[in-house]
């Protein structure tokens, strides 16, 4: 087995294990910590795909900024009594899991039954993953979406401040 | 060649991660954990986009991932603000105890 296969296997197993850990942990802080590990595993998977820039952004934005926000809210709400609370395992749980397994099986049959034929990374993959290449495309071909997304972020900041600030009177 | 993992494995891994996210949204009651499951689903789709982009040699997929991350950041800010406002109003983050829009 080559290094890439071993690396992919480790990262894939880590990503799935931490993903399962996110949804079965009773404690939201433990879920958040698992999710951070999940994001790191994904950044490693991006590296196996030669997408260095996105791996760096994944760690900076997801594992850094977004998860700090989530952990901050979890701590702020002080949900310490979560372990005493019983998550209800009704038929809904069984249906959700079985439908999920069914869909995965179906997709596996679809993908492996008729291979896509893409067994190697493209020759341009190493070049396309760099910050230079992405920056060039982002600031020429995708300049308008880039500006639009900055406006979206501004609106999101204003909206979240408006939502989270103390209400003056009882009208929500 | 350095790369020997076929595209199918990335797609299946991404599908498994997406399903974990869906199961989390359906099963859990804590709004913050549901929120984290949504992030997991977004990441699963990101993995698909990056792998298609790198296997086909077109950088557009990676640009989309960049935009998805920006939207996810905006969604995180607004979603958590909603959770905070909800907790302040109803003293709970469990979604089955919140039914003000149900009649």
Contacts between the chains, C-beta under 8 A, distances in Angstrom:
chain1	res1	chain2	res2	distance
A	2	B	2	7.9
A	2	B	4	5.5
A	4	B	2	6.1
A	4	B	3	6.0
A	4	B	4	5.6
A	4	B	5	6.2
A	5	B	4	5.9
A	5	B	5	6.6
A	8	B	5	5.0
A	8	B	9	7.0
A	12	B	9	7.6
A	12	B	13	5.0
A	15	B	13	6.9
A	15	B	17	6.3
A	16	B	13	7.4
A	16	B	16	5.9
A	16	B	17	7.1
A	16	B	20	7.3
A	19	B	16	7.8
A	19	B	17	5.6
A	19	B	20	4.2
A	19	B	21	7.6
A	19	B	40	5.9
A	20	B	20	6.4
A	22	B	20	7.5
A	22	B	24	6.5
A	22	B	33	7.4
A	22	B	36	5.8
A	22	B	37	7.0
A	22	B	40	6.5
A	23	B	20	6.1
A	23	B	23	6.1
A	23	B	24	3.7
A	23	B	27	6.7
A	23	B	28	6.4
A	23	B	33	7.2
A	23	B	37	6.3
A	28	B	30	5.9
A	28	B	32	5.3
A	28	B	33	5.8
A	31	B	32	8.0
A	31	B	33	5.4
A	31	B	36	5.9
A	32	B	36	6.7
A	35	B	36	5.1
A	35	B	39	6.9
A	35	B	40	7.1
A	38	B	40	6.7
A	38	B	43	7.5
A	39	B	43	7.0
A	42	B	43	5.6
A	42	B	46	7.6
A	42	B	47	6.4
A	45	B	10	7.6
A	45	B	13	7.6
A	45	B	47	6.3
A	46	B	47	7.8
A	46	B	50	5.8
A	48	B	3	7.8
A	48	B	5	7.0
A	49	B	10	7.5
A	49	B	50	5.6
A	49	B	51	5.8
A	49	B	54	4.5
A	50	B	3	7.8
A	50	B	54	5.9
A	51	B	50	5.1
A	51	B	53	7.6
A	51	B	54	6.1
A	51	B	62	6.1
A	53	B	62	7.4
A	54	B	46	7.9
A	54	B	50	6.0
A	54	B	62	5.8
A	54	B	65	5.6
A	54	B	66	7.3
A	57	B	66	6.9
A	57	B	69	6.3
A	58	B	69	7.6
A	61	B	69	5.1
A	61	B	72	7.8
A	61	B	73	6.1
A	62	B	39	7.4
A	62	B	43	7.2
A	62	B	69	7.1
A	62	B	72	7.5
A	65	B	73	6.4
A	66	B	39	6.8
A	66	B	72	6.6
A	66	B	73	6.0
A	66	B	76	4.6
A	69	B	76	5.4
A	69	B	77	6.9
A	69	B	80	5.8
A	70	B	32	6.6
A	70	B	35	7.0
A	70	B	36	6.5
A	70	B	76	7.0
A	70	B	80	6.8
A	73	B	32	6.5
A	73	B	80	4.7
A	73	B	83	6.2
A	73	B	84	6.3
A	74	B	32	5.8
A	76	B	84	7.2
A	77	B	32	7.7
A	77	B	83	7.7
A	77	B	84	7.5
A	77	B	87	5.3
A	77	B	93	6.2
A	79	B	30	7.5
A	79	B	32	7.9
A	79	B	93	6.8
A	82	B	30	7.4
A	87	B	27	7.6
A	87	B	28	7.1
A	87	B	29	6.5
A	88	B	29	7.4
A	92	B	26	6.5
A	92	B	27	6.9
A	93	B	26	7.9
A	93	B	27	5.1
A	96	B	22	7.3
A	96	B	23	4.8
A	96	B	26	4.2
A	96	B	27	5.5
A	97	B	23	6.0
A	100	B	19	3.9
A	100	B	20	7.7
A	100	B	22	6.4
A	100	B	23	5.2
A	101	B	19	7.9
A	103	B	15	7.2
A	103	B	19	6.1
A	104	B	12	7.4
A	104	B	15	5.7
A	104	B	16	5.8
A	104	B	19	5.8
A	107	B	11	7.4
A	107	B	12	6.5
A	107	B	15	4.7
A	108	B	12	5.7
A	108	B	15	8.0
A	111	B	8	4.4
A	111	B	11	5.6
A	111	B	12	6.1
A	112	B	8	5.9
A	115	B	6	7.0
A	115	B	8	6.3
A	116	B	6	7.6
A	116	B	7	5.1
A	116	B	8	6.3
A	118	B	6	6.6
A	118	B	7	4.0
A	118	B	55	4.2
A	118	B	56	7.2
A	119	B	4	7.7
A	119	B	6	4.7
A	119	B	7	7.5
A	120	B	1	5.9
A	120	B	3	5.7
A	120	B	55	7.8
A	121	B	3	4.4
A	121	B	54	5.4
A	121	B	55	6.1
A	122	B	54	6.4
A	122	B	55	6.0
A	122	B	56	5.9
A	122	B	57	3.0
A	123	B	57	6.6
A	124	B	57	4.0
A	125	B	3	7.9
A	125	B	54	4.4
A	125	B	55	7.5
A	125	B	57	6.4
A	128	B	53	7.0
A	128	B	54	6.8
A	128	B	57	6.6
A	128	B	58	7.6
A	128	B	59	4.2
A	128	B	62	6.7
A	129	B	54	6.8
A	129	B	62	7.1
A	133	B	59	6.0
A	134	B	59	6.3
A	134	B	62	5.8
A	134	B	63	6.7
A	134	B	66	7.0
A	137	B	59	5.3
A	137	B	60	7.6
A	137	B	63	5.9
A	138	B	63	5.9
A	138	B	66	6.9
A	142	B	63	5.2
A	145	B	67	6.2
A	149	B	67	5.7
A	149	B	70	4.6
A	149	B	71	7.3
A	152	B	70	7.2
A	152	B	71	6.9
A	152	B	74	5.5
A	153	B	70	6.4
A	153	B	73	6.8
A	153	B	74	5.4
A	155	B	74	7.7
A	156	B	73	7.7
A	156	B	74	3.5
A	156	B	75	7.7
A	156	B	77	5.0
A	156	B	78	5.3
A	157	B	77	6.5
A	159	B	77	7.8
A	159	B	78	5.4
A	159	B	81	7.2
A	160	B	77	4.3
A	160	B	78	5.2
A	160	B	80	7.4
A	160	B	81	3.7
A	161	B	81	7.6
A	163	B	78	7.0
A	163	B	81	3.9
A	163	B	82	5.8
A	163	B	84	7.4
A	163	B	85	5.0
A	164	B	81	4.2
A	164	B	84	4.8
A	164	B	85	6.2
A	166	B	88	7.9
A	167	B	85	7.9
A	167	B	88	7.5
A	167	B	89	7.8
A	172	B	85	7.2
A	172	B	89	6.0
